[in-house]
Amino acid sequence: MGLRQADAVNPEREEKSRQAAIRAEQQYVSRVYSRLDAERESAETALRAGPAAGGGSAFQARLEGAVATDEAARRLARLSGVEHGLCFGRIDHRADADGPGDTFYIGRVGLRDENREPLLIDWRAEAARPFYTATSGAPGTLARRRHLHLRDRTVVHLDDEVFDLEGLAESERRGIVGEAALLATLRRGRTGRMSDVVATIQEEQDQVIRSGLHGVLVVQGGPGTGKTVAALHRAAYLLYTHRDVLERRGVLIVGPNATFLRYIEQVLPGLGETDVVLATVGELYPGLKATAADDPAIAVVKGDLRTADLVREAVHDRQRVPADGLRVEVEGLTLTVDAEACERARDRARGLRVPHNIQRRRFVHDLLEALAVDRAEQYDRIMDEPLEEIAKNGGLPGWLQELIDEAEDTPLLDETELRMAKEALWHDPAVRTALDALWPELTPEELLTDLYADLDSLTRLGARAGLSPAEAALLRRPSGAPWTVSDVPILDEAADLLGKDDSAARAARRRADLARREAEELYAREVIQTTGLADLDMVSAADLAERHHDDGPPLTTAQRAMADREWAYGHVIVDEAQELSAMAWRTVMKRVPTRSLTVVGDIAQTGSAAGASSWGQMLDRYVPGRWREQRLLVNYRTPAAIMRVAADVLAAVAPDQTPPEPVRDDGPPPTAIAMPVSDLPGLVRSELSLVAGDASGGIGGAFTEGRLAVVTSTARHAAVLDALPSAAVGATPEALDSPTVVLTAQEAKGLEFDSVVIVDPAGIVTESPMGGQDLYVALTRATRRLTVVHDDDLPSLLASLA
Ligand SMILES: Nc1ncnc2c1ncn2[C@@H]1O[C@H](COP(=O)(O)OP(=O)(O)OP(=O)(O)O)[C@@H](O)[C@H]1O
């Protein structure tokens, strides 16, 4: 980390040169903002004008116009999110024999002036990289890095890091000013939303952010090391650098809960990107938003890969053969298919490598055919009976006997008759019911509801999947109970095995759609060639054709991806990844067949009993030995005094893990208070007034009121709520806007607060399925103040607080 000191010589002179430097930067920054205004205005004008009527065919005109409008809309969305702190950095390259070095200004988006000269360099561009990577030990070609702090559009403060005084022009040397930009940022009060850190990204984080798109990158780091922040900046960087792939396939970010996603969601638009899907594991099955958690013991079974086998067994179990054959009453006849023929039909259907609902068509066809033949044979027998009687008595003329013999050699039903007979049988309710009982068409929800409600099936099929009777019994629940987060990967698995209901009509419609799309794509390709858009690499033909269908409004990549269970994303980022079960990983991996992932987490913070105890345990199955790991070692959140307490806990619960090194050593030491929960209101009031009074403006000078979290055991949860009736409760997105929120340790995961009050630490430890991990998480949520409240003895883990 290149923190450095200002050159303090003569305070008065320094103040003067500081003011002069600020004035000079203000001029530049004002130019940058005027340019932003102008670009916004032109994008708005283009958007208002809508698709212009061009020459050529109506379709061509529509496509050309739509391309321009789409681009304008995207540009406008990007320019709207970057007002705050638009320009935050400047780099001066060393002068050399050829003259002064280049100077670049770094910002949230790239802007060019009227002459197309670069005015502001996008932070993700290669030219901006030295801003993040230069250190005093390895400055590269940089002479100076400068941070610009803005309040609205006004430059209020500058910070310089000088790497090579001689490399700066004389006029610049006089204007060097500084205070540690990073520390100033870290001390600011929390707003309840994560903000971006483009201005102060550290080198180790920069390596994460700019690591290549391909393969699996694991970012392992302790609490507060900026894993989330780095992952989000990485998403923005990848979208900027690999726009061609990612705009089409999209980026998915998987987070632990809705509150967390709300906490981070404004970071990306602020970084200039809007096309990312944020989802919890509970939302990975379209149409469902599962939030309920199972008991740890149940979650462990549901998270185990043997559950995938259980689902497979459950599907097989719904493909039945009646022991003594199929019998159906149709129009006064009893039609039969013997057990062997039923079995042959089942095996033939299973032999097709397609899902259950599609296999069903084969099975149904075969059985209808067998029934149709049986019916024809029965009719045939009825018709033949009188003749046979006559023949037996020797009264049949020779010519008739010949006719009968001939007919015996030809099949009873020709192709058309057979088809019509099958169709007629298919419309007979008794036949339909009989076939549905043997091989029903199933939705994932139906399959699981039936399975969970039936202990016998659970035990019998569970045994085949390797589950003990006790494990299988844990899965039992009444039908109609709400789906849990751990059910989502199981539903997803069932959906794969069952397949969509693909009736012939739908298939036909799809074929028609496809043909039309192909025609449109071909045409779009021609338009792209003739308009020269191909050179700009801005749109693909498929994209164009898709967006300009006549029916329905165009969908963004993110919207289409979210609605499609089988969508293959271009890149997936998993945050708090240590919490995912093996089954959840299975679902995530299906969404990214290219295995381009960023996996972000901390094995020491695993709170779910179904979660990971090592990265290899979850990843080796998919990318054996092919994932790369990057470690983040510096804690930007929690001051050293609080981290010392957390380190004691970590040493006890995960002795092989090292706590991250805190970058800050400020703030009061944490305290422990023995008091009843009913005394909380006084403590919360005084804590709030302390953090509100403390809050200082960081970059951009945003003044914020402080945020406080009471993190409690579930045992004390109700008592805490009684004591603090006006506090927000639980992991709801709204809770982030409240000054005080009451959370369990699990709910607090990934979040941070100016002041944290931990209630009943002993309870938190005993309730945690993993032991003290939850207490470690709770302790490391504080950015400034920590108080531990206990009415029992303080657990020995926290002895240093006594
Ligand atoms: N380079 C940086 N500049 C400024 N602030 C930073 C930087 N890196 C991290 N931070 C801040 O540190 C805090 C912790 O970051 P973040 O939440 O990403 O950590 P984390 O590793 O995901 O933590 P946890 O594992 O506890 O969830 C955030 O407030 C973040 O803004």
The ligand as a Tripos MOL2 file, in Angstrom:
@<TRIPOS>MOLECULE
LIG
   31    33     1     0     0
SMALL
NO_CHARGES

@<TRIPOS>ATOM
      1 N1         -9.4210   -0.0610   -1.6200 N.pl3     1 LIG1
      2 C1        -10.3580    0.3340   -0.7840 C.ar      1 LIG1
      3 N2        -10.5930    1.6430   -0.6240 N.ar      1 LIG1
      4 C2        -11.5730    2.0640    0.2240 C.ar      1 LIG1
      5 N3        -12.3500    1.2580    0.9370 N.ar      1 LIG1
      6 C3        -12.1460   -0.0610    0.8060 C.ar      1 LIG1
      7 C4        -11.1490   -0.5900   -0.0500 C.ar      1 LIG1
      8 N4        -11.1970   -1.9350    0.0280 N.ar      1 LIG1
      9 C5        -12.1620   -2.2270    0.9050 C.ar      1 LIG1
     10 N5        -12.7460   -1.1090    1.3590 N.ar      1 LIG1
     11 C6        -13.8440   -1.0240    2.3130 C.3       1 LIG1
     12 O1        -13.6680   -2.0030    3.2990 O.3       1 LIG1
     13 C7        -14.9470   -2.5120    3.6940 C.3       1 LIG1
     14 C8        -14.9400   -4.0010    3.5840 C.3       1 LIG1
     15 O2        -15.0040   -4.3990    2.2320 O.3       1 LIG1
     16 P1        -15.8290   -5.6710    1.7850 P.3       1 LIG1
     17 O3        -17.1870   -5.6370    2.3680 O.co2     1 LIG1
     18 O4        -15.6780   -5.7840    0.3250 O.co2     1 LIG1
     19 O5        -14.9900   -6.7970    2.5160 O.3       1 LIG1
     20 P2        -15.1900   -8.3600    2.4920 P.3       1 LIG1
     21 O6        -13.8320   -8.9300    2.3280 O.co2     1 LIG1
     22 O7        -16.2250   -8.7430    1.5020 O.co2     1 LIG1
     23 O8        -15.6750   -8.6080    3.9620 O.3       1 LIG1
     24 P3        -16.5290   -9.7920    4.6250 P.3       1 LIG1
     25 O9        -15.8100  -11.0840    4.3540 O.co2     1 LIG1
     26 O10       -16.4990   -9.4570    6.0610 O.co2     1 LIG1
     27 O11       -17.8760   -9.7230    4.0460 O.co2     1 LIG1
     28 C9        -15.9650   -1.8300    2.8110 C.3       1 LIG1
     29 O12       -16.4970   -0.7140    3.4670 O.3       1 LIG1
     30 C10       -15.1690   -1.3670    1.6480 C.3       1 LIG1
     31 O13       -15.7420   -0.2420    1.0310 O.3       1 LIG1
@<TRIPOS>BOND
     1     1     2 1
     2     2     3 ar
     3     2     7 ar
     4     3     4 ar
     5     4     5 ar
     6     5     6 ar
     7     6     7 ar
     8     6    10 ar
     9     7     8 ar
    10     8     9 ar
    11     9    10 ar
    12    10    11 1
    13    11    12 1
    14    11    30 1
    15    12    13 1
    16    13    14 1
    17    13    28 1
    18    14    15 1
    19    15    16 1
    20    16    17 2
    21    16    18 1
    22    16    19 1
    23    19    20 1
    24    20    21 2
    25    20    22 1
    26    20    23 1
    27    23    24 1
    28    24    25 2
    29    24    26 1
    30    24    27 1
    31    28    29 1
    32    28    30 1
    33    30    31 1
@<TRIPOS>SUBSTRUCTURE
     1 LIG1         1 GROUP 0 **** ****
